[in-house]
Amino acid sequence: MCQSAAGHGPAVAGNTYCRPCLDRRNARNVRRAERFWSAHGIDAWTCWICCGPIAPGDRHIEHVVPRARGGSDEPSNLRPSDSRCNLAKSDDDPWPYLASVWDDIDPTEVNYL
C-alpha cells in the first residue's frame, strides 16, 4: 500500500507510492528543479548531455547521479535532457558517459555548459 496515506492504492512497482501520489511527487520535483535551474542560469529547454535544444513534449528530468547509484531527487542533482540522451545514459556512471558524449561536441556549438 501507498506510504503517504492510509487507504491509498497499491504501490507502483519499484516505488513506495501509489500512482496518484507518485505523479504529485514527480510534479513537485519538476517545479523545484525548474526554480533551481532558473536561479542558477540553467536553460530548462537545452539538454545538459548533448547541449542541443529540447523539443516541447520531449523533455526528461535527468538525474546527474542516478538514484540507482545513490543520487537524490534534490534539485541540484536534476538537469533537463531530451528523451534520447536520458534513455541512452540510463543509470550509468555519469562522468565517463558524459566525457564520451562531450568529446564529440564542437565547443563552438555549445550553448549550455
N, C-alpha and C positions, 0 to 999 in steps of 0.2 A: 504494500500500500504506500501511497504518497506520504513522504515525511513532513510535508509542510502543513497539513491539517488532517484531522481525523475524518474519515468518511469519504476521502477522495478516492479516485480510481486506482488501478494498479500502476506501479511504476513503469516507466518506459525502459526498455532494455538498456542496460548499462548506466542507468541513472537512478536516483532515489526520489524522483518526482513524477507525477502523472503528467500527461501531455499538456493540459491547460496551464499547470504550474510551471512546467519546463518552458513553454512558449513565453509566459510572462517574464520568467527569469532571464531568458535569452534576450528578449526585447530590452529589458532593463540594462543588461550588459552592453548592448549595442549603443544605447543612449549615453551610458557612462563613457564608453570608448570614444564616441564622437565628440563629447565635451573635452576629453583629454587631448584628442588629435587637434581640435581647434585651438586649445590653449598652447599647444606645442608646435604649431605651424605644420602639422601633418595633413596633407591633402587627402581627404576621405574618398576621393574618386581616382586616385593613382595607386596602382598595385605596388606595394613595397618590395615585392620579389623581382618582378621584371621591369618595373618603372614605367609601364605602359598605362594608358587610360583604361578605366573600368567602365564597361557599358552598363547603362541602367538595367537593373534586374540580374546582373552577373556578379555583384559584389558579395564576397565572403568575408567573414571576420576571421582572420588568421591568428593563431596563437604562435608567437615567436618561438617560445619554448613550449612544445606540445604538452597538453595535460598528461599524456601517457609517459612523458619524461619528467614529470614533476612541475610543469608550468601551471600558472594560475589563470583565473578569469579576471585578474586585475587589469585595468585599462592600459597600464604600462607594458603588459605582455600581449596586447591585442593590436593588430595592424590590418588595414584594408588590403584585400587581394582579390584578383579575379578568380573565378572558379577553377580555371585550368591550372594556375600556379598553386592554389591551395590544395587541390586534389593531387597534384604531382608531388608536392613536398610531403604530403601525408603527415606521419608523425616521426619523420626522420630528424636526426640531429640537425638543427637549423644552420649552423655555421659552415660545415663542409658543403651542404646543399647550396646555400646562398653563394658561396665562393665559386662553385661551378657555374651557376647561372650568371653571376655578375661578370665572370671572365669573358662572356660572350657579348656584353653590352658595351657599345661605343660610349665613352664618357661624355661626348658632346651631345648625345641624345637623352641623357638622364635628366629628368625634370623633377626628380624627388629622390633624395638620399640624405 
